Amino acid sequence: MKELSKFLIENRIEAGCDEAGRGCLAGPVVAAAVILDPLKEIKGLNDSKQISDKKRRELCEQIKSNALNYSVAIIDERKIDELNILNASIFAMHQAIAGLSIRPEWLLIDGNRFHSYLNIPHTCVIKGDGKFQSIAAASILAKTYRDDFMMEIDKEFPDYNWKKNMGYPTQEHREAIFKFGATKYHRMTFKLLPDPIQLSMF
């Protein structure tokens, strides 16, 4: 595994930002912002999708214990439907940054789209969660928090097996939507099923 960069510019307070759940049919989009402590190394940081759930959870606890500051924001499916998923993802990152008790001097954003927040300078980094430790840390927090949320609501609607697919558009998930209809957690502006099938709503 390659070593990720610790910062873009040395001796500057940088917050890495990332989100999870953008491509899902159900559940929230979750964003995190993380300011790492340059004096406390966290080994094994990487894109959350590239590491096991067990390792992700171990790193999540290390990040929470050793980061200078972190914040997580959850934007629900109704807000996603209101804003659209791109704007909801950016809004989630804004909310995560707002939750920091330390004001960053620079933001490192995973991806290629962002709206400036409080005039804090930012740099967008495509696949940044595999390039910068702070973005990787944010991706790990966002995915872990979102996975926990989906496993909790799976108890309410077990037919969709969200504890396994986490709301992503798997064949199993789409078949459950076809059979049982949409739930209050589904994003109704998303194409839940191929045309011309119409959905019922719980």
N, C-alpha and C positions, 0 to 999 in steps of 0.2 A: 504494500500500500504506500503510495507516495505521500510525502509530508506536505501538508497544506500550509500556506503562508499565514503567518501570525498577524500580519497587518498590511495595509496598503502603503501607509506612511508611518514610520516609526515615531514613537513619543507623541502620539495623538490619541485622543479618546474616540475610538471607532466602535460603532454598534453594528453588528451584523443582523440582517433581517431576512426572514423567509416565511413562507406559508405552507400549509398542508391542506389538501382536500379540494383543490381547485377543480379537478376533473371528475368529481363525484356527482352522483345523481341525488344523494340524500345526505343530510347532516350539514354541519357548519363548515365554514372555512376558518382555520385557526392560524394565527400568525404569532411569531415570537421575535423579540429583539434582545440581543445579548451583547454585553460589554464584558469581554474576558479580562482577567487579571494577568498582566504580562509576567508576573512573578510566580504564578501558579500554573504549571503545565498540565493540560488534560490530554493524555495520550489516547490515540485511536479516533480522534474526531474525523468524521467524513460525512458525505452525503447520507442522510438518514435512510435512503432507499438502498444503499449499498451495504448496510450492516444488519445483522439479525435483530429480532425483537429483544432478545435477552441482552445483547450488547448495547442496544439503543437505550434500554431502561437503566443499565448500569451507568452509561454516559450521562443520561438525563440527571441522575442524582449527583454525579460529579460536577456537572455544569451548575446546578442549583447551589451546591456547596461552595464552589470555587470561583464562580464568576464575580466580577465586581458588581454587576447589576444585571437583572433580566426581567422581562415582562412578557406575558402571554395574553392575547386577545382572541375572543371567540365571537364570530359574526354568524348569526343564524340564517337559516334557509329563507326566511321571509325578507330579510335585509338583502340577501343575495338576489332574490327575485326583483326587489325594488331597484337595486343599483346596477345589476348585471355582474357577472362573476369577476371580470377584470377589476372594475371599480370597487367591488366588495373586498377583493384581495388586497388592493392598495389601502382601502379604508381600514382593514384589519391590521395591516402593518403600521399605519398611522396610530391606531389605538394602542398597539404594543409599544411603540416609541413613546407615546404619551404616558404610559405606565412606568417608564423608567424614572428612578429618583435621581439619577445622574444624567445631566444633559450631554449627549454626545457632540463631539466637534465635527464628526463626519459619519455618514451612513453608508454601509455597504449593502446593496440590495441585490438579492438573487433574482435573475431574470433581466429583461430589457425594457420594462415599463414601470414608471413610478411617477407620482406627483410630488413635487417638493413639499416638505413638511417643516413649518416654522422657520423657513429660510435656512435650515441646516443643510450644508452641502452634501451631495450624495453621489455615489458611483454605482451604476447598474453593472452587474457582472453575470453574463450568461453562464449557467451551470456553476454559479459561484459557490454552491454548497460543496462542490468538489475542489475548490480552489483556496478558499479562505476559512480559517478555523472558526471565526466568529459567525459566519453565515452557516457553516456546518452545525455549529452549536444551536443556532436558531432553528434550523431544519429539524434537529433531533427533538428539541422541546416541542415544536409545533406538532410534529407527527405523533409523539408520545401522548400529548394532551388530547389530540383529536381521537387517536385510537381508543383511549380510555373513555371518552365521551360516547363513541360509537358502541363500545361494548356495554355501556350502561343502558343506552336506549334499545339495544338488541333485546334486553329483557322485556321491554314493553311490546316490541314487534318481532318476535323470534322467527317468524316465517321468512324474513328477508336475509337472515344469516349475516347481519352486519358485523358480528363479532369476528367473522372471517373475511368478508369482502370490504369492510369498512365504508360501504356506501358507493364503491366504485362500480362502473357499469359492466359487471361480469354477466355472463349468460344466465347464471343462476339468479342473480339479482333481477335481471329483466324478466325472467320467467315468473318470479314471485310477484312483480308488479302487474304482469299480465293476468295472473291468477287471482291476486288479492286486491289489486288496485293500489293507488298511491296513498301514502300516509301523510300526517302533518309535518313529517321531517323531510319529505321529498321536495325538490326544487321544481316548482311547477312551470318555470320558464325554460327548463331543460327538456330536451327531447328524450322522454323516459322510455318510449317504445317507438319502433319504426312505424311510419305511416302505413296504412290508414287507420291503425288501431286507435281507438279512443279509450281514455282512462276513466275509471270510476274514482271516486274520492271518498275516503273514510269520513 
